[in-house]
Amino acid sequence: MPDKKTLQRARRDKEEGKASSTQAGEFIREEFHHIRKGKHGARSPQQAIAIGLSKARRAGVDLKPPEPGEQSESTRHKAEQDYARGRGAPRTRRATTKRRTVSARALKRESHGSASRSAIGAQAHRSATRRSGTQRSAAAKHAARTNGTPGRRAAARKAARTRASRSRG
């Protein structure tokens, strides 16, 4: 069950008209937080993201399941189940106590390094390389438009710092 704060943040994002992926980001953020605190681990940042997306869909975030061919059939099926659950569908077969215990124990054995800054950064970098330069540029321009003056100023400062550090190296 997601924390009350996470649900509030996601609700606020929705009220502000932000994308469903942004709303889901709150649940992913919570998962990384749980891993860092030692509540459980994850084999990779991708697994933590998958857990967060699952929680988001079950909480009612309008995050559509992947299209056929985008992900494995089992992943897609799970996403469809979670999405339906978030829309008020009745529960499918409930996991037995033994299965829940085994799953929880397996997650506890996993690494906590998968939520480190470097692991998340590397995952973000890999994810970005799968997008074209045009897509990345469009996303940056959109961010600049929606950030407001303080956000643009901060982004400009950061860009200047980056350029300065790269010219030195």
C-alpha positions in Angstrom: 0.0 0.0 0.0 1.5 3.4 -1.0 2.1 6.0 1.7 -0.5 8.7 2.2 2.1 11.4 1.2 2.8 9.6 -2.1 -0.9 9.4 -2.9 -1.3 13.2 -2.1 1.7 14.1 -4.3 0.3 12.0 -7.2 -3.2 13.6 -6.7 -1.6 17.1 -6.7 0.2 16.3 -9.9 -3.1 15.2 -11.5 -4.8 18.4 -10.4 -2.0 20.4 -11.8 -2.6 18.7 -15.2 0.7 16.8 -15.2 1.2 13.7 -17.3 0.2 10.3 -15.9 3.9 9.3 -16.1 4.7 12.2 -13.8 2.1 11.0 -11.4 3.5 7.5 -11.5 7.0 9.0 -10.8 5.9 9.7 -7.3 5.3 5.9 -6.7 8.7 5.1 -8.2 10.3 7.7 -6.0 8.7 6.0 -3.0 10.1 2.6 -4.1 13.6 4.0 -4.3 13.1 5.5 -0.8 12.0 2.1 0.6 15.0 0.4 -0.9 17.4 3.1 0.6 15.7 2.7 4.0 16.2 -1.0 3.9 12.6 -2.0 3.7 13.5 -4.3 0.8 15.9 -4.5 -2.1 15.7 -4.8 -5.8 17.8 -6.6 -8.4 18.1 -3.5 -10.5 16.7 0.0 -10.8 14.4 -1.4 -13.5 12.8 -3.8 -11.0 12.2 -0.9 -8.6 10.6 1.1 -11.4 8.4 -1.8 -12.3 7.2 -2.1 -8.7 6.5 1.6 -8.6 4.5 1.5 -11.9 2.5 -1.5 -10.6 1.6 0.4 -7.5 0.7 3.5 -9.5 -1.7 1.6 -11.8 -3.3 -0.1 -8.8 -3.7 3.3 -7.1 -5.7 4.5 -10.1 -3.1 6.5 -12.1 -4.2 6.5 -15.7 -1.1 4.8 -17.0 -2.0 2.6 -19.9 -0.4 -0.9 -20.2 2.2 -1.3 -22.9 1.1 -2.2 -26.4 1.6 -5.7 -27.7 5.3 -6.2 -28.7 6.6 -3.4 -26.5 7.1 -5.6 -23.5 7.0 -9.3 -22.7 3.5 -10.9 -22.7 3.8 -11.6 -18.9 4.7 -8.0 -18.1 1.9 -6.7 -20.3 -0.6 -9.0 -18.6 0.5 -7.9 -15.2 0.2 -4.2 -16.2 -3.3 -4.9 -17.6 -4.3 -6.6 -14.3 -3.0 -3.6 -12.3 -4.6 -1.1 -14.6 -8.0 -2.9 -14.2 -7.6 -3.1 -10.5 -7.0 0.7 -10.3 -10.3 1.1 -12.3 -12.2 -0.8 -9.6 -12.1 -4.3 -11.1 -12.6 -7.1 -8.6 -9.5 -8.8 -7.3 -8.1 -11.7 -9.3 -7.0 -14.8 -7.4 -5.2 -13.7 -4.2 -1.7 -14.9 -3.5 -1.4 -17.4 -0.7 0.3 -16.3 2.5 3.2 -18.6 1.7 3.7 -17.0 -1.7 3.5 -13.5 -0.2 6.1 -14.4 2.4 8.4 -16.0 -0.1 8.2 -13.0 -2.4 8.8 -10.6 0.4 11.8 -12.6 1.6 13.3 -12.8 -1.9 13.1 -9.0 -2.2 14.7 -8.5 1.2 17.7 -10.5 0.0 18.2 -8.3 -3.0 20.8 -5.5 -3.3 20.1 -2.0 -1.9 22.7 -0.6 -4.3 20.1 -0.6 -7.0 18.6 2.6 -5.5 21.9 4.4 -5.3 22.4 7.7 -7.1 24.9 6.2 -9.5 22.6 3.2 -10.4 19.6 5.5 -11.0 21.7 7.9 -13.0 23.1 5.1 -15.2 19.6 3.8 -15.8 18.4 7.3 -16.8 21.3 7.6 -19.1 20.6 4.2 -20.8 17.0 5.2 -21.1 17.8 8.5 -22.7 20.1 6.9 -25.3 17.1 4.9 -26.6 15.5 8.2 -27.6 16.5 10.2 -30.6 18.3 13.6 -30.3 15.1 15.3 -31.6 13.0 13.7 -28.9 15.4 14.7 -26.2 15.6 18.2 -27.5 11.8 18.5 -27.7 11.6 17.3 -24.1 14.1 19.9 -23.0 12.3 22.7 -24.8 9.0 21.6 -23.3 10.6 21.6 -19.8 11.9 25.1 -20.4 8.5 26.3 -21.4 6.7 24.8 -18.4 9.4 25.6 -15.7 8.7 29.3 -15.4 11.3 32.0 -14.9 13.0 30.6 -11.8 13.3 27.2 -13.4 14.7 28.6 -16.6 17.2 30.6 -14.7 18.4 27.6 -12.8 18.6 25.5 -16.0 20.6 28.3 -17.7 23.0 28.4 -14.8 23.4 24.6 -14.8 24.0 24.6 -18.6 26.7 27.3 -18.2 28.4 25.3 -15.4 28.3 22.2 -17.6 29.8 24.0 -20.6 32.5 25.5 -18.4 33.4 22.2 -16.8 33.6 20.5 -20.3 35.8 23.2 -21.8 38.3 22.8 -18.9 38.4 18.9 -19.2 
